Amino acid sequence: MEQNMTLEQANDLLEQAIKQLENEALPMSESVEVYARACELMAFCMKELEGYRGRIDEVNEKLTQYIAEGNHE
């Protein structure tokens, strides 16, 4: 997996892999390789999304604390 890959790039590659797998003319050996790559890309995307989720949770927690302290007026 490329070190500098973005979530968007990985998602695009995953979509390409899915389209390849949907092609019935793909030889089985190639299908297995494409499937393995798709699994790697899916894991990468899930990890990236989890990181974003963690950051969003942090921001929401700070916002909730800010509002609870009455700083919103």
Secondary structure, 3 states (H helix, E strand, C coil): CCCCCCHHHHHHHHHHHHHHHHCCCCCHHHHHHHHHHHHHHHHHHHHHHHHHHHHHHHHHHHHHHHHHCCCCC
